[in-house]
């Protein structure tokens, strides 16, 4: 038996899904720590929001770096390294006494850690395991696993905080992240190159230059910016928004968990539809629906029922953009350097995430309300829907350079 014969597509998809349940699930619970940490240390919400915002920036900055490692040496190394950084960050966050320490641990360490052990790396591996006609579906399965982690880990995180306090909860979460390391062995091994018919073989630098010079790649980058802006604002600030409006902290955790549960269905449906219909039009529809759902939420009377309805509907469209966006990248630019190109696109997502987390805190501290931020969420969805319409979905075919005579 060869050393890698046990690493079948089924084993890889199961291990990768478990990794996403852990990493994405725990990451999604950042907002649960906003109130207890700021109250314990007498920090402003902007301090915590800035740390989480920077976490998303460093997550994005690390994406191309870890993507290149995964493409060149194999995803196992990227995943294990990311898990170590992420675990150190959660433990350090539990010991942070100053805003600077919070930024270093929750911002830098966890941010870089997620870029190595997060959804961009895992889904790029998934895309290589199946034929092109099933690729969008398997990306939907991976995204659904990340959403299931959000559904499972949010109540766990809130229960740990309630039972042991926020510091011990962070230490226990660091221990959970260590489980990613043995799972990463199933994802080890250098990716095999499957050339796309009609496309030239390129170096990683040439592939990056070609993609950046393509208008469709740029539009995807800025469209994904909106996805991050919307999702992280809701994940970080919705629990506090509900408490500010007189509802319970437990409801906030339950709402974010409900988002994750309904995105399991949304991601699977998105992946299935992406294999049959135009991905760019599906993406435009998702962003527009996010805006409509958010508008209804802030205009209608707030109640426990309206919170759950909002969480359910926004959940359907939550990470449903991921299988479609990554599927578009593989479809247009091929699979050889997909991890690297997804990492670059994901930098746009994480830049938006930074602004979503940070601006939420800034706006609240300045106005005492999240109202302006909610309207920014609505407007950005319309903006993203328009951006996706000109994107080209056909494979990018390059002409060979003429030989010198």
Helices and strands as residue ranges (DSSP letters): H 9-27, H 32-41, H 45-73, H 75-95, H 99-102, I 103-109, H 110-117, H 119-127, H 132-164, H 166-184, G 185-187, H 204-212, H 215-244, H 249-274, H 279-299, H 304-316, H 320-333, H 338-367, H 371-388
